Amino acid sequence: MTIQDIKSKLDIITVAENYGFKFSGTGNRLRAEINRFRDEKTSSLDFFKDTQKFFDRGDDGVRGDVIDVIRIEEGISNNEAIQRAKEMAGGSNYNYTKREVVAKTDKEKNVDFKQLSYFANSELRDSVKFFPTPVPIIVDGVTKNTKYNIDKKFQKLLEGSMIDEIHAKRLFYVFKTIIGYSRHWQSPSIVIRDSKDNIVDLASYRPKKPTTYNDWFYPKYIYKNTKSRGDNFNYLFETLVVKMIERKCYFYVGEGLKNALNALIYDVPFISIESTSNTYPDNFLQIIKDFLLRGYGFATAFDGDEAGRLAYISFFKALLIKQFNHKNDFKEDISDDEINDIFFKVTGLKAKNIIDFNSKLDFTDFVRADNK
């Protein structure tokens, strides 16, 4: 039985209803009363009897067929969805595994990780058309080396228009698995996974204002999941960073999603919080302590400005108090030199930020300059 044979035997409306969809309207187009595919106050998800397709008008025109309905609702791969559809088309008594849809409010939104994974993978597919392209560098008629051209839509994220061939393999990897493109926000997006490689968040970087929006505050990032990322998320790109640390026997601690992404491309082990809010979860600090006690080399890479300096001091205060049981006797205006001295006395380890706090550099500037 071919895929077309399978689809011809299944009615998309009937299958959707079996999964819990309810529809309003008459004729060829039916509107889903609740959009089970994503969080939406008023559903903009339509199903069409004639084409046997669905179309989500409120999500950059995402569309699909009965196979996609099965895949999304059961949180399975496309191949598995085809097998499920084959069972249904064969007339067997199919046991529908309905995805639970939780009522959401503005105050408390429950994250549907299967749905999040669907959108993340859609945006990863959209980034393919912006894939880095090779540019031979020719001197006196001889090709000296090759650089890779970065599409202008991603240049701000990667802080440059070209990258050397030596880093191309890692750049290709992140374009396939981490860097996507959001058609809705007309901006790069960054896929965030936990330590078990499950997609737990999707961040749009420097989003553009949609024409339908009146109020706009120009955020730097828009996250799809602003709530808990689950028990298996510790810090950005953990699985890849751990491998780098174990290979290189040192690591940096710093801040920022963009910095963490660029460190990954340049093969620099970088453990990062995501903002300068100066809050350090206990599990994050415990991971740092564990690496230190196992003898790994360590430095910090906070941004070269006043906010970076304050984050630097705050980080060491939190580490000393929460993980090395130092009593909280820090004065309000403690300097970075004083915090370094206390850290050395308590742990026997020296602290050093690799970026000068008066330099106005961030880690992405630093790591790109270091690799030129």
C-alpha positions in Angstrom: 0.0 0.0 0.0 1.5 3.3 -1.1 1.3 6.5 0.9 -1.2 7.9 -1.6 -3.3 4.7 -1.1 -3.2 5.2 2.7 -4.3 8.8 2.4 -7.1 8.0 0.0 -8.6 5.7 2.6 -8.5 8.2 5.5 -10.6 11.3 5.9 -8.7 14.1 7.6 -11.8 15.4 9.4 -12.7 12.0 10.8 -9.2 11.3 11.9 -8.9 14.8 13.6 -12.2 14.3 15.4 -11.0 10.9 16.7 -8.1 12.8 18.3 -10.4 15.3 20.0 -10.9 18.1 17.4 -14.2 19.8 17.3 -15.2 21.9 14.3 -17.5 24.8 13.4 -18.7 26.0 10.0 -20.3 24.3 7.0 -19.2 23.5 3.5 -15.7 22.7 2.4 -13.8 24.6 5.1 -14.1 23.8 8.8 -12.5 25.9 11.6 -11.1 23.9 14.5 -12.8 25.4 17.7 -9.5 24.9 19.6 -6.1 24.8 17.9 -4.7 21.6 19.4 -1.4 22.1 17.5 -0.3 25.2 19.4 -1.3 27.7 22.1 -3.7 30.2 20.6 -6.5 32.3 22.2 -8.7 32.2 19.1 -8.2 29.3 16.7 -7.0 30.1 13.2 -6.6 26.5 12.2 -8.7 25.4 9.2 -9.3 22.0 7.7 -10.4 21.5 4.1 -12.5 18.6 2.9 -11.6 18.8 -0.8 -7.8 18.9 -0.5 -7.7 16.9 2.7 -5.3 19.4 4.2 -5.1 21.7 7.2 -3.9 25.3 7.2 -2.8 27.3 10.2 -3.3 31.0 9.2 -1.9 32.3 12.4 1.5 30.5 12.2 3.2 31.6 9.0 0.9 29.4 6.9 1.9 26.1 8.4 0.0 23.3 6.6 -0.2 19.5 6.4 -2.2 16.4 5.7 -3.6 13.5 7.6 -0.2 12.0 8.2 0.9 15.3 9.9 -2.2 15.3 12.1 -1.3 11.8 13.4 2.4 12.8 13.8 1.7 15.9 15.8 -1.1 14.4 17.9 0.9 11.3 18.9 4.3 13.1 19.1 6.0 10.6 16.8 8.3 10.6 13.7 6.9 10.9 10.2 7.8 7.2 9.5 5.9 6.1 12.6 2.9 8.3 11.6 2.8 6.6 8.2 2.7 3.2 9.9 -0.1 4.4 12.2 -2.0 5.7 9.2 -1.5 2.3 7.4 -3.1 0.5 10.4 -6.0 2.9 10.3 -6.4 2.5 6.5 -6.3 -1.3 6.9 -9.5 -1.2 8.9 -7.9 -2.5 12.2 -9.3 -1.3 15.5 -6.8 1.5 16.0 -6.2 2.8 19.5 -5.9 6.6 19.2 -3.3 8.0 21.6 -4.8 11.5 22.1 -2.4 14.3 23.1 -3.7 16.0 26.2 -4.6 19.6 25.6 -4.5 21.7 28.8 -6.6 24.8 29.2 -4.2 27.8 29.1 -4.5 31.3 30.6 -2.4 34.4 30.2 -1.1 34.0 33.8 -0.1 30.3 33.5 0.7 28.5 30.3 1.6 24.8 30.2 4.3 24.0 27.7 3.5 21.3 25.1 6.9 20.0 24.2 5.7 17.9 21.4 4.2 20.9 19.8 7.3 22.9 20.5 9.4 20.3 18.7 7.1 20.5 15.7 7.6 24.3 15.3 11.3 24.1 16.0 11.9 21.5 13.3 9.8 23.6 10.9 12.0 26.6 11.5 15.2 24.4 11.1 13.9 23.4 7.7 13.3 27.0 6.8 16.9 27.9 7.5 18.2 25.6 4.8 17.7 28.2 2.0 20.1 30.5 4.0 22.8 27.8 4.3 26.4 29.2 4.3 28.0 29.2 0.8 31.7 28.6 0.0 33.8 31.5 -1.3 37.3 30.7 -2.6 39.9 33.2 -1.6 42.2 33.6 -4.7 45.5 35.4 -4.5 47.5 35.8 -7.8 45.3 33.2 -9.5 45.9 30.6 -6.7 43.2 29.5 -4.3 44.7 30.1 -0.9 41.8 29.0 1.2 38.0 29.0 1.4 35.7 31.1 3.5 31.9 30.6 4.0 29.5 33.4 3.3 26.9 34.0 5.9 23.5 35.2 4.7 22.7 38.8 5.8 19.8 37.6 7.9 22.2 35.7 10.2 25.1 38.1 10.2 24.1 39.9 13.4 23.6 36.7 15.2 27.1 35.4 14.1 28.7 38.9 14.2 30.2 38.7 10.8 29.6 38.1 7.1 32.2 35.2 6.6 33.7 32.4 8.6 36.9 30.5 7.9 36.8 27.0 6.4 38.3 25.5 9.6 35.0 26.3 11.4 32.7 25.3 8.6 31.9 21.8 9.8 30.6 23.1 13.1 28.8 25.9 11.3 27.0 23.4 9.1 26.1 21.4 12.2 24.4 24.3 14.0 22.5 25.3 10.9 21.1 21.8 10.7 20.3 21.3 14.4 20.3 24.7 16.2 19.9 27.7 14.0 16.5 28.1 12.3 14.5 30.9 10.7 11.2 32.2 11.8 9.0 33.4 8.9 6.6 35.0 11.4 9.3 37.1 13.2 11.5 37.4 10.0 14.5 36.6 12.1 16.9 33.8 13.1 15.7 31.4 15.7 17.7 29.2 18.1 16.6 25.7 19.1 17.4 24.9 22.7 17.6 21.3 23.9 18.0 19.6 27.3 20.7 17.1 28.3 18.7 14.3 26.8 18.5 16.1 23.4 14.8 17.0 23.7 13.7 20.3 22.3 12.6 22.5 25.3 12.6 26.0 23.8 12.8 28.1 20.7 14.1 31.7 20.8 13.7 34.2 18.0 16.6 36.6 17.8 16.0 40.3 17.1 12.5 39.7 15.7 10.9 42.1 13.3 7.6 43.8 14.1 4.7 42.0 12.3 2.5 44.4 10.3 -0.5 43.3 12.4 1.0 44.5 15.6 0.3 48.0 17.0 2.2 47.9 20.3 5.8 46.8 20.1 8.8 47.1 22.5 11.6 45.7 20.3 12.7 42.7 22.4 16.1 41.1 21.7 14.7 37.6 22.1 11.2 36.1 22.0 11.1 32.7 23.6 8.2 30.2 22.9 8.6 28.6 26.3 8.9 31.1 29.1 8.1 28.5 31.8 10.1 25.5 33.1 12.2 23.6 30.6 12.0 20.4 32.7 14.2 18.5 34.9 16.8 17.7 32.3 17.8 21.2 31.3 20.8 22.7 33.0 22.4 25.2 30.6 22.6 25.9 26.9 24.0 23.2 24.5 25.0 21.1 27.5 25.7 17.8 25.7 28.0 19.4 23.1 29.8 21.6 25.7 30.5 18.7 28.1 32.3 16.9 25.2 34.4 20.0 24.5 35.3 20.4 28.2 36.4 16.8 28.5 38.5 17.0 25.4 40.1 20.4 26.2 40.2 20.1 30.1 39.1 23.7 30.6 35.9 25.8 30.4 34.6 29.3 30.5 31.6 30.6 32.4 29.7 33.6 30.8 26.4 35.0 29.8 24.2 35.2 26.8 22.5 32.9 24.3 24.3 34.4 21.3 27.7 34.1 23.1 27.0 30.5 23.9 26.0 29.7 20.3 29.2 31.4 18.8 31.4 29.6 21.4 29.9 26.4 20.1 30.8 27.3 16.5 34.4 28.2 17.4 34.8 25.0 19.5 35.2 26.9 22.8 33.7 25.1 26.0 31.4 27.8 27.3 28.9 27.3 30.1 26.4 30.1 30.0 23.5 31.6 31.8 21.1 33.4 29.4 20.9 36.9 30.8 22.5 39.5 33.0 19.8 39.2 35.6 22.5 37.8 37.9 20.4 34.9 39.1 22.3 31.5 39.3 20.3 28.4 39.9 21.7 25.9 42.4 22.0 23.1 39.7 24.0 25.5 37.5 26.4 26.4 40.3 26.7 22.7 41.4 27.8 21.8 37.8 30.5 24.5 37.9 31.7 23.3 41.3 31.8 19.7 40.1 34.0 20.6 37.2 36.3 22.6 39.4 36.7 19.8 41.9 37.5 17.4 39.1 40.5 19.6 38.2 39.3 21.3 35.0 40.8 24.7 34.2 38.4 27.6 34.6 38.0 31.3 33.6 35.0 33.6 33.2 34.0 35.4 30.0 31.4 38.0 31.1 30.9 41.0 28.8 33.4 43.9 29.0 31.1 46.5 30.5 29.6 47.5 33.9 26.8 44.9 33.6 29.4 42.2 32.9 31.4 43.3 35.9 28.4 43.1 38.2 27.4 39.7 36.8 31.0 38.5 37.4 30.9 39.6 41.1 27.3 38.2 41.5 28.4 34.8 40.0 31.3 34.4 42.5 29.2 35.5 45.4 26.6 32.9 44.6 29.2 30.2 44.0 31.0 30.9 47.2 27.9 31.1 49.3 25.8 28.3 47.8 28.5 25.8 46.8 31.5 26.5 49.0 29.6 27.4 52.1 31.2 30.8 52.6 29.4 33.0 55.1 27.6 35.9 53.5 29.8 38.8 54.7 30.3 40.6 51.4 30.2 44.4 51.4 27.9 46.1 49.0 30.5 47.7 46.8 33.0 44.8 46.7 35.4 45.0 43.7 36.2 42.2 41.3 39.8 42.1 42.7 38.4 41.6 46.2 36.1 38.8 45.1 39.0 37.1 43.4 41.0 37.2 46.6 38.2 35.7 48.6 37.6 33.0 46.0 41.3 32.0 46.1 41.4 31.9 49.9 38.3 29.7 50.1 39.0 27.3 47.1 42.7 27.7 46.3 41.6 28.5 42.7 42.4 31.7 40.9 39.6 33.7 39.2 40.0 35.6 36.0 37.8 37.2 33.5 39.4 37.0 30.0 37.7 40.2 28.8 38.6 43.6 30.3 35.5 45.2 31.9 36.3 48.5 30.2 36.7 47.0 26.7 33.0 47.1 25.6 33.5 43.7 24.1 31.3 40.7 24.5 32.4 37.1 24.2 31.4 36.8 20.5 33.6 39.7 19.6 36.4 38.2 21.6 36.2 34.7 20.2 35.8 35.9 16.6 38.9 38.1 16.9 40.8 35.2 18.5 40.0 32.9 15.5 40.9 35.3 12.7 
